[in-house]
Amino acid sequence: MSRVALLLKRAKPDAVEIAGEVTAWLRARGHEAIMIGDHESSPHGARFIEDAELPDGIDLLLVLGGDGTLLAGGALAADRKVPLLGINLGHLGFLTSCAPVDALVAVERALAGELPLEERLRLRVDVVRGSGETLTRFACNDAVVSQGALARLIELDAFLDGRRITRYRADGLIVATPTGSTAYTLAAGGPIVTPEVRAFVVTPICPHTLTNRPVVVPSGSRVTVRLGAPADHVQLTVDGQWGTGLADGDRVEISAAKEPLRLFRSPQSYFDVLREKMSWGEQ
């Protein structure tokens, strides 16, 4: 018997409908379906649990939604070594690459080990306060330091393994994984990095100095970011899912997480997906 957890994008009728079909399919084959965090959307026959209660022994986390929902699923499952399968009910769907019409076939193939399974690099993000307190979060896409409240430049000092990179005068700074290279950092002018590359991308957001360019650094290194001058309303955001304020004396330490994101994908190649989602080559 396999145990499959389902995570739905809230208030998405299509997600509820597909969850019901998947649950019925699983039960008919003797598998267990577990619904995470949305009791009202739980289909008949699925056991409901809270987000923080993801049990051991889950064989697959099925995400019905967009890339944002999958990032939330990654935060729940990656450290438990649970693979994820995303059914795209969002817009771009770089991570949720399977179409809704293929949901049942994709689940069957994933449980049978017949879908490609990738291990995606994640970030460990440590916020070290001036007081010595440390907060730790993990990211599949990126960590972003930015000026949240006012349209003002901030000064950020960045270091690689203790060696100074530069002082950025910009709207902010993004440190992204290869997975995150097609997210915010792409919009900020960063390069696309294929998932198997072991590297981070450090990208300034609207830098005041035009010679500041994105930098690709080894994933075995540690990137440190701190305020270069006192500023108000500076915010750290991790995967767009969690945020905290930063003050003078705080620093952000970013390194590779111990456990990767294990992600089932459709048989399409990475560049097939890019061509489809980004309309490469269209006239």
Secondary structure as a PSIPRED ss2 file (coil, helix, strand):
# PSIPRED VFORMAT (PSIPRED V4.0)

   1 M C   1.000  0.000  0.000
   2 S C   1.000  0.000  0.000
   3 R E   0.000  0.000  1.000
   4 V E   0.000  0.000  1.000
   5 A E   0.000  0.000  1.000
   6 L E   0.000  0.000  1.000
   7 L E   0.000  0.000  1.000
   8 L E   0.000  0.000  1.000
   9 K C   1.000  0.000  0.000
  10 R C   1.000  0.000  0.000
  11 A C   1.000  0.000  0.000
  12 K C   1.000  0.000  0.000
  13 P H   0.000  1.000  0.000
  14 D H   0.000  1.000  0.000
  15 A H   0.000  1.000  0.000
  16 V H   0.000  1.000  0.000
  17 E H   0.000  1.000  0.000
  18 I H   0.000  1.000  0.000
  19 A H   0.000  1.000  0.000
  20 G H   0.000  1.000  0.000
  21 E H   0.000  1.000  0.000
  22 V H   0.000  1.000  0.000
  23 T H   0.000  1.000  0.000
  24 A H   0.000  1.000  0.000
  25 W H   0.000  1.000  0.000
  26 L H   0.000  1.000  0.000
  27 R H   0.000  1.000  0.000
  28 A H   0.000  1.000  0.000
  29 R C   1.000  0.000  0.000
  30 G C   1.000  0.000  0.000
  31 H C   1.000  0.000  0.000
  32 E E   0.000  0.000  1.000
  33 A E   0.000  0.000  1.000
  34 I E   0.000  0.000  1.000
  35 M E   0.000  0.000  1.000
  36 I E   0.000  0.000  1.000
  37 G C   1.000  0.000  0.000
  38 D C   1.000  0.000  0.000
  39 H H   0.000  1.000  0.000
  40 E H   0.000  1.000  0.000
  41 S H   0.000  1.000  0.000
  42 S C   1.000  0.000  0.000
  43 P C   1.000  0.000  0.000
  44 H C   1.000  0.000  0.000
  45 G C   1.000  0.000  0.000
  46 A C   1.000  0.000  0.000
  47 R E   0.000  0.000  1.000
  48 F E   0.000  0.000  1.000
  49 I E   0.000  0.000  1.000
  50 E C   1.000  0.000  0.000
  51 D H   0.000  1.000  0.000
  52 A H   0.000  1.000  0.000
  53 E H   0.000  1.000  0.000
  54 L C   1.000  0.000  0.000
  55 P C   1.000  0.000  0.000
  56 D C   1.000  0.000  0.000
  57 G C   1.000  0.000  0.000
  58 I C   1.000  0.000  0.000
  59 D C   1.000  0.000  0.000
  60 L E   0.000  0.000  1.000
  61 L E   0.000  0.000  1.000
  62 L E   0.000  0.000  1.000
  63 V E   0.000  0.000  1.000
  64 L E   0.000  0.000  1.000
  65 G E   0.000  0.000  1.000
  66 G C   1.000  0.000  0.000
  67 D H   0.000  1.000  0.000
  68 G H   0.000  1.000  0.000
  69 T H   0.000  1.000  0.000
  70 L H   0.000  1.000  0.000
  71 L H   0.000  1.000  0.000
  72 A H   0.000  1.000  0.000
  73 G H   0.000  1.000  0.000
  74 G H   0.000  1.000  0.000
  75 A H   0.000  1.000  0.000
  76 L H   0.000  1.000  0.000
  77 A H   0.000  1.000  0.000
  78 A H   0.000  1.000  0.000
  79 D H   0.000  1.000  0.000
  80 R H   0.000  1.000  0.000
  81 K C   1.000  0.000  0.000
  82 V C   1.000  0.000  0.000
  83 P C   1.000  0.000  0.000
  84 L E   0.000  0.000  1.000
  85 L E   0.000  0.000  1.000
  86 G E   0.000  0.000  1.000
  87 I E   0.000  0.000  1.000
  88 N E   0.000  0.000  1.000
  89 L C   1.000  0.000  0.000
  90 G C   1.000  0.000  0.000
  91 H C   1.000  0.000  0.000
  92 L C   1.000  0.000  0.000
  93 G C   1.000  0.000  0.000
  94 F C   1.000  0.000  0.000
  95 L C   1.000  0.000  0.000
  96 T C   1.000  0.000  0.000
  97 S C   1.000  0.000  0.000
  98 C E   0.000  0.000  1.000
  99 A C   1.000  0.000  0.000
 100 P H   0.000  1.000  0.000
 101 V H   0.000  1.000  0.000
 102 D H   0.000  1.000  0.000
 103 A H   0.000  1.000  0.000
 104 L H   0.000  1.000  0.000
 105 V H   0.000  1.000  0.000
 106 A H   0.000  1.000  0.000
 107 V H   0.000  1.000  0.000
 108 E H   0.000  1.000  0.000
 109 R H   0.000  1.000  0.000
 110 A H   0.000  1.000  0.000
 111 L H   0.000  1.000  0.000
 112 A C   1.000  0.000  0.000
 113 G C   1.000  0.000  0.000
 114 E C   1.000  0.000  0.000
 115 L C   1.000  0.000  0.000
 116 P C   1.000  0.000  0.000
 117 L E   0.000  0.000  1.000
 118 E E   0.000  0.000  1.000
 119 E E   0.000  0.000  1.000
 120 R E   0.000  0.000  1.000
 121 L C   1.000  0.000  0.000
 122 R C   1.000  0.000  0.000
 123 L E   0.000  0.000  1.000
 124 R E   0.000  0.000  1.000
 125 V E   0.000  0.000  1.000
 126 D E   0.000  0.000  1.000
 127 V E   0.000  0.000  1.000
 128 V E   0.000  0.000  1.000
 129 R C   1.000  0.000  0.000
 130 G C   1.000  0.000  0.000
 131 S C   1.000  0.000  0.000
 132 G C   1.000  0.000  0.000
 133 E C   1.000  0.000  0.000
 134 T E   0.000  0.000  1.000
 135 L E   0.000  0.000  1.000
 136 T E   0.000  0.000  1.000
 137 R E   0.000  0.000  1.000
 138 F E   0.000  0.000  1.000
 139 A E   0.000  0.000  1.000
 140 C C   1.000  0.000  0.000
 141 N C   1.000  0.000  0.000
 142 D E   0.000  0.000  1.000
 143 A E   0.000  0.000  1.000
 144 V E   0.000  0.000  1.000
 145 V E   0.000  0.000  1.000
 146 S E   0.000  0.000  1.000
 147 Q E   0.000  0.000  1.000
 148 G C   1.000  0.000  0.000
 149 A C   1.000  0.000  0.000
 150 L C   1.000  0.000  0.000
 151 A C   1.000  0.000  0.000
 152 R C   1.000  0.000  0.000
 153 L C   1.000  0.000  0.000
 154 I E   0.000  0.000  1.000
 155 E E   0.000  0.000  1.000
 156 L E   0.000  0.000  1.000
 157 D E   0.000  0.000  1.000
 158 A E   0.000  0.000  1.000
 159 F E   0.000  0.000  1.000
 160 L E   0.000  0.000  1.000
 161 D C   1.000  0.000  0.000
 162 G C   1.000  0.000  0.000
 163 R E   0.000  0.000  1.000
 164 R E   0.000  0.000  1.000
 165 I E   0.000  0.000  1.000
 166 T E   0.000  0.000  1.000
 167 R E   0.000  0.000  1.000
 168 Y E   0.000  0.000  1.000
 169 R E   0.000  0.000  1.000
 170 A E   0.000  0.000  1.000
 171 D C   1.000  0.000  0.000
 172 G E   0.000  0.000  1.000
 173 L E   0.000  0.000  1.000
 174 I E   0.000  0.000  1.000
 175 V E   0.000  0.000  1.000
 176 A E   0.000  0.000  1.000
 177 T C   1.000  0.000  0.000
 178 P C   1.000  0.000  0.000
 179 T H   0.000  1.000  0.000
 180 G H   0.000  1.000  0.000
 181 S H   0.000  1.000  0.000
 182 T H   0.000  1.000  0.000
 183 A C   1.000  0.000  0.000
 184 Y H   0.000  1.000  0.000
 185 T H   0.000  1.000  0.000
 186 L H   0.000  1.000  0.000
 187 A H   0.000  1.000  0.000
 188 A C   1.000  0.000  0.000
 189 G C   1.000  0.000  0.000
 190 G C   1.000  0.000  0.000
 191 P C   1.000  0.000  0.000
 192 I C   1.000  0.000  0.000
 193 V C   1.000  0.000  0.000
 194 T C   1.000  0.000  0.000
 195 P C   1.000  0.000  0.000
 196 E C   1.000  0.000  0.000
 197 V C   1.000  0.000  0.000
 198 R C   1.000  0.000  0.000
 199 A E   0.000  0.000  1.000
 200 F E   0.000  0.000  1.000
 201 V E   0.000  0.000  1.000
 202 V E   0.000  0.000  1.000
 203 T E   0.000  0.000  1.000
 204 P E   0.000  0.000  1.000
 205 I E   0.000  0.000  1.000
 206 C C   1.000  0.000  0.000
 207 P C   1.000  0.000  0.000
 208 H C   1.000  0.000  0.000
 209 T C   1.000  0.000  0.000
 210 L C   1.000  0.000  0.000
 211 T C   1.000  0.000  0.000
 212 N C   1.000  0.000  0.000
 213 R C   1.000  0.000  0.000
 214 P C   1.000  0.000  0.000
 215 V E   0.000  0.000  1.000
 216 V E   0.000  0.000  1.000
 217 V E   0.000  0.000  1.000
 218 P E   0.000  0.000  1.000
 219 S C   1.000  0.000  0.000
 220 G C   1.000  0.000  0.000
 221 S C   1.000  0.000  0.000
 222 R C   1.000  0.000  0.000
 223 V E   0.000  0.000  1.000
 224 T E   0.000  0.000  1.000
 225 V E   0.000  0.000  1.000
 226 R E   0.000  0.000  1.000
 227 L E   0.000  0.000  1.000
 228 G C   1.000  0.000  0.000
 229 A C   1.000  0.000  0.000
 230 P C   1.000  0.000  0.000
 231 A C   1.000  0.000  0.000
 232 D C   1.000  0.000  0.000
 233 H C   1.000  0.000  0.000
 234 V E   0.000  0.000  1.000
 235 Q E   0.000  0.000  1.000
 236 L E   0.000  0.000  1.000
 237 T E   0.000  0.000  1.000
 238 V E   0.000  0.000  1.000
 239 D C   1.000  0.000  0.000
 240 G C   1.000  0.000  0.000
 241 Q C   1.000  0.000  0.000
 242 W E   0.000  0.000  1.000
 243 G E   0.000  0.000  1.000
 244 T E   0.000  0.000  1.000
 245 G E   0.000  0.000  1.000
 246 L E   0.000  0.000  1.000
 247 A C   1.000  0.000  0.000
 248 D C   1.000  0.000  0.000
 249 G C   1.000  0.000  0.000
 250 D C   1.000  0.000  0.000
 251 R E   0.000  0.000  1.000
 252 V E   0.000  0.000  1.000
 253 E E   0.000  0.000  1.000
 254 I E   0.000  0.000  1.000
 255 S E   0.000  0.000  1.000
 256 A E   0.000  0.000  1.000
 257 A C   1.000  0.000  0.000
 258 K C   1.000  0.000  0.000
 259 E C   1.000  0.000  0.000
 260 P C   1.000  0.000  0.000
 261 L E   0.000  0.000  1.000
 262 R E   0.000  0.000  1.000
 263 L E   0.000  0.000  1.000
 264 F E   0.000  0.000  1.000
 265 R C   1.000  0.000  0.000
 266 S C   1.000  0.000  0.000
 267 P C   1.000  0.000  0.000
 268 Q C   1.000  0.000  0.000
 269 S C   1.000  0.000  0.000
 270 Y H   0.000  1.000  0.000
 271 F H   0.000  1.000  0.000
 272 D H   0.000  1.000  0.000
 273 V H   0.000  1.000  0.000
 274 L H   0.000  1.000  0.000
 275 R H   0.000  1.000  0.000
 276 E H   0.000  1.000  0.000
 277 K H   0.000  1.000  0.000
 278 M H   0.000  1.000  0.000
 279 S C   1.000  0.000  0.000
 280 W C   1.000  0.000  0.000
 281 G C   1.000  0.000  0.000
 282 E C   1.000  0.000  0.000
 283 Q C   1.000  0.000  0.000
